[in-house]
Amino acid sequence: MLRILYSFLFYLAVPAVLARLFWRSIKEPLYRQSMLQRFGFVEFEREIGSKLIWVHSVSAGETIAAIPLVRRLIARGFTVLVTTMTPTGRERVLTLLGDSVLHCYAPYDLPDVVGRFLKRTRPKCLVIIDTELWPNIIHQCSMQNVKTILVNGRLSARSAAGYKKISSLVKSMLLEIDCLAVQTPSHGERFIDLGLAEEKLVVAGSIKFDQELPVDFSKKVSQLKEKVGERLVVIGASTHPGEEEMILKAFKSLQNSHKELLLILAPRHPHRSDEVAALAEKEGEILIRYTDNKNCSERTTVLLLDKMGELIYFYGVSDIAIVGGSFVPVGGHNLMEAANAQVPIIMGPYIENIEDIVSMFAENGGMRIARDAAELSAELDSLVSSVDERQLLVARANDVLEMNQGALERVENLVVQTIT
């Protein structure tokens, strides 16, 4: 009954959902593209075939984590359809996977919409990246004999408490899921407490530890080093409003004693580029934009990354990475790209979205946590002043990466075993 009530309320909310979509499209026009796909009206230029696996990743971070798994499934002879919810996720799919996969936006979680989507795609299996539990998607897959596997599953104590308030709806979803692969035993225990059958649980680890650098990484990093020059580079990556001001303040406090410093600012949403540029220039910084296609001069103090899909390469030219979404209450963004690129990492206190992964690095001395602006300045000063400290952070981060690799192969085998 709760699922029926949920569906009814979702139908009532559709006008508001569309209004929000149009509102976001004012700043991000890509939200207006392919809107019918969100209602299950999907068509593809090439034939789907009978060995289709549907991989759902919400946005850019989950998509990046899913790329190695998708490539392995393609190598096994499967056709893969990747769905995302955001334009940034879509851009990552198109850039990193191109024509090797099918792509569209995920259907809204309404019975007729999901039914239409499944009728047009006919997947053998749905692979959900991270914890995206949608009642109608899971139910419709179960009704149409589409296997459902959740991988990289995670469930914080706070989220589990929230799910308990709708325990009957959550339990019905967990009963219909075929397999749930979680990152840690504690996540698994929370799912079992919500009603997951123990035989459906697998503790596989996090596939984010098996992320791969792009094949053109070295080439593009070399090109970027020519643009940046011989500078000591700090990057503020995937930043949100309020974080750029904090980073600029910490950066300015070091400029007199470290003339060689260059700050790269990479806002999470490139449509904020003008806003971020204005902030930097207000602080007296000499700024150029990446899309200007100019090299940094000796006077340049800030390089603004105003284009999607390039962040991993900018990590490659950086000496220190401040990973955003963690100094304001967003929950923290993926630090794995920075770790793979061998960059020492600083994050803020708001890390609930990736708390387990962050704790692995922090407890092993593989990153720094700054609780406020003063601590950020102190940590940044410490790392800017010491090559040895930066190298030690990278070495210990590498230890964490090596200790936790292997989830990708386990998940790949799990998917194949479930559908064969």
Buried (B, 14 or more C-beta within 10 A) or exposed (E): EBBEEBBEEBBEEEEEEEEEEEEBBEEBEBBEEBBEBBBBBBEEEEEBEEBBBBBBBBBBBBBBBBBBBBBBBBEBEBBBBBBBBBBBBBBBBBEBBEEEBBBBBBBBBBBBBBBBBBEBBEBBBBBBBBBBBBBBBBBBBBEEEBBBBBBBBBBBEEBBEEBEEBEEBBBBBBEBBBBBBBBBEBBBBBBBEBBBEEEBBBBBBBBBBBBEBBEEBEEBBEEBBEBBBEBBBBBBBBBBBEBBBBBBBBBBBBBEEBEEBBBBBBBBBBBBBEEBBEBBEEBEBEBBBBEEEEEBEEEBBBBBBBEBBBBBBBBBBBBBBBBBBBBBEBBBBBBBBBBBBBBBBBBBBBBBBBBBBBEBBBEEBBBBBBEEBEBBBBBBBEBBEEEEBBEBBBEBBBBBBEEBBBBBBBBBEBBBEBBE
